[in-house]
């Protein structure tokens, strides 16, 4: 009987999801209402029943946090760029960074209003659908399948996971 190599499987999934995230961040536009849906599709792919395997739940949780961190960096870099762009427009200076995502590079000040609206929709979907229904259920299922020395060890792991997820949501709210 041939067996899957869990580390190789995870590496393939991580590469696939990172590539998807990178390509979607380049294509995102503030003019579309699909902003929140595109981002949710990426996070839903991480937690899809067709993708996740219980023994890899902790790795997928770490991947989730890495992807979320990448998204927050994209948001922060973009907002910083918008303020730098505003200052440079006043000073007629051309020292703008060339590495900024095209979505932000082409954005106008009014696009920030649209972005905030789309970001809030994303956060609501993220918190209500993904976090509450999907991630927590996958983590609970994974914890159920694991063996612990005692109930205190299991509670400690559960609390650490809740802290990670709570910190993720706090970072998202603060970025928006």
Order of alpha helices (4+ residues) and beta strands (2+ residues): alpha-alpha-alpha-alpha-alpha-alpha-alpha
